[in-house]
């Protein structure tokens, strides 16, 4: 999969099918859209491309912070590649793009720069200045400029619409089974391992501390059974999300004990997949009680991960 971030990297002679949207989480609804794109592109010998923004448009339009993202950029790249895309175009949403009318967005971006022959969008897709463009207008512009528009209807599971908002709520509540069903995979975070305070080593359970970016969606505080991918190999783990109340006031952290792993991973980017919520965060009066609970958490995680 090619990753393009500048228009001068685009071969304008290549005809493309393009999926448009934000794609936070790349959940089952998004996957249906992408799979439709890939199928149509194969039939028509087009390059299957996702066009999305590296930053959320609302941060430029209103200057407000957006809800934490289900998938950071590293995760998006990994999932898009696994789906079989040819190209991922990561554009920067700026004031220039913000000012484009729906018609200008289609003419300047989709037609002139990306040579779009098929556009695949969700039923609620909006585009152009002040989100004035909708799917109906896109179809009309497609007819005018000679490209096909395919609209993907809402995808439901257990009579509930699959959406990024629903998935955020599941993750914030520790409902990993529900999040997994809607995502089509476990919720996971890809991030760099950083140095912590060394408490895990002192207690006999060294942990990998993930760099927590403000844009990351952090699960409900507590302990989770997790799977940890390091350099393509997957290990079982027990992950604590929280503020470590036993040791006073701390900022929120994500610390993972990786079962049967030996080696240094500081500075590496690893993936932690949240499989099952094990228990709430507890403040222990004695570190011995914490150590005993950590041992129990690891054994409990092994049981959940063996199923």
Secondary structure in CASP SS format (residue, H / E / C, confidence):
PFRMAT SS
TARGET T0000
AUTHOR 0000-0000-0000
METHOD secondary structure of the structure
MODEL  1
X C 1.00
X E 1.00
X E 1.00
X E 1.00
X C 1.00
X C 1.00
X H 1.00
X H 1.00
X H 1.00
X C 1.00
X C 1.00
X C 1.00
X C 1.00
X C 1.00
X C 1.00
X E 1.00
X E 1.00
X E 1.00
X E 1.00
X E 1.00
X C 1.00
X C 1.00
X C 1.00
X C 1.00
X C 1.00
X C 1.00
X C 1.00
X H 1.00
X H 1.00
X H 1.00
X H 1.00
X H 1.00
X H 1.00
X H 1.00
X H 1.00
X H 1.00
X H 1.00
X H 1.00
X H 1.00
X H 1.00
X H 1.00
X H 1.00
X H 1.00
X H 1.00
X C 1.00
X C 1.00
X E 1.00
X E 1.00
X E 1.00
X E 1.00
X E 1.00
X E 1.00
X E 1.00
X C 1.00
X C 1.00
X C 1.00
X H 1.00
X H 1.00
X H 1.00
X H 1.00
X H 1.00
X C 1.00
X C 1.00
X C 1.00
X C 1.00
X C 1.00
X C 1.00
X C 1.00
X E 1.00
X C 1.00
X C 1.00
X C 1.00
X H 1.00
X H 1.00
X H 1.00
X H 1.00
X H 1.00
X H 1.00
X H 1.00
X H 1.00
X H 1.00
X H 1.00
X H 1.00
X C 1.00
X C 1.00
X C 1.00
X E 1.00
X E 1.00
X E 1.00
X E 1.00
X E 1.00
X C 1.00
X C 1.00
X C 1.00
X H 1.00
X H 1.00
X H 1.00
X H 1.00
X C 1.00
X C 1.00
X C 1.00
X H 1.00
X H 1.00
X H 1.00
X H 1.00
X H 1.00
X H 1.00
X H 1.00
X H 1.00
X H 1.00
X H 1.00
X H 1.00
X H 1.00
X C 1.00
X C 1.00
X E 1.00
X E 1.00
X E 1.00
X E 1.00
X E 1.00
X E 1.00
X E 1.00
X C 1.00
X C 1.00
X C 1.00
X C 1.00
X E 1.00
X C 1.00
X H 1.00
X H 1.00
X H 1.00
X C 1.00
X E 1.00
X C 1.00
X H 1.00
X H 1.00
X H 1.00
X H 1.00
X H 1.00
X H 1.00
X H 1.00
X H 1.00
X H 1.00
X H 1.00
X H 1.00
X C 1.00
X C 1.00
X E 1.00
X E 1.00
X E 1.00
X E 1.00
X E 1.00
X C 1.00
X C 1.00
X C 1.00
X E 1.00
X E 1.00
X C 1.00
X C 1.00
X E 1.00
X E 1.00
X C 1.00
X C 1.00
X H 1.00
X H 1.00
X H 1.00
X H 1.00
X H 1.00
X H 1.00
X H 1.00
X H 1.00
X H 1.00
X C 1.00
X C 1.00
X C 1.00
X H 1.00
X H 1.00
X H 1.00
X H 1.00
X H 1.00
X H 1.00
X H 1.00
X H 1.00
X C 1.00
X C 1.00
X C 1.00
X E 1.00
X E 1.00
X E 1.00
X E 1.00
X E 1.00
X E 1.00
X E 1.00
X E 1.00
X C 1.00
X C 1.00
X C 1.00
X C 1.00
X H 1.00
X H 1.00
X H 1.00
X H 1.00
X H 1.00
X C 1.00
X C 1.00
X C 1.00
X C 1.00
X E 1.00
X E 1.00
X E 1.00
X C 1.00
X C 1.00
X C 1.00
X C 1.00
X C 1.00
X E 1.00
X C 1.00
X C 1.00
X C 1.00
X C 1.00
X C 1.00
X E 1.00
X E 1.00
X E 1.00
X E 1.00
X E 1.00
X E 1.00
X E 1.00
X E 1.00
X E 1.00
X C 1.00
X C 1.00
X E 1.00
X E 1.00
X E 1.00
X E 1.00
X E 1.00
X E 1.00
X E 1.00
X E 1.00
X E 1.00
X E 1.00
X C 1.00
X C 1.00
X H 1.00
X H 1.00
X H 1.00
X C 1.00
X C 1.00
X C 1.00
X C 1.00
X C 1.00
X E 1.00
X E 1.00
X E 1.00
X E 1.00
X E 1.00
X E 1.00
X C 1.00
X C 1.00
X C 1.00
X C 1.00
X C 1.00
X C 1.00
X C 1.00
X C 1.00
X C 1.00
X C 1.00
X E 1.00
X E 1.00
X E 1.00
X E 1.00
X E 1.00
X E 1.00
X E 1.00
X E 1.00
X E 1.00
X E 1.00
X E 1.00
X C 1.00
X C 1.00
X C 1.00
X C 1.00
X C 1.00
X C 1.00
X C 1.00
X H 1.00
X H 1.00
X H 1.00
X H 1.00
X H 1.00
X H 1.00
X H 1.00
X H 1.00
X H 1.00
X H 1.00
X H 1.00
X H 1.00
X H 1.00
X H 1.00
X H 1.00
X H 1.00
X H 1.00
X H 1.00
X H 1.00
X H 1.00
X C 1.00
END
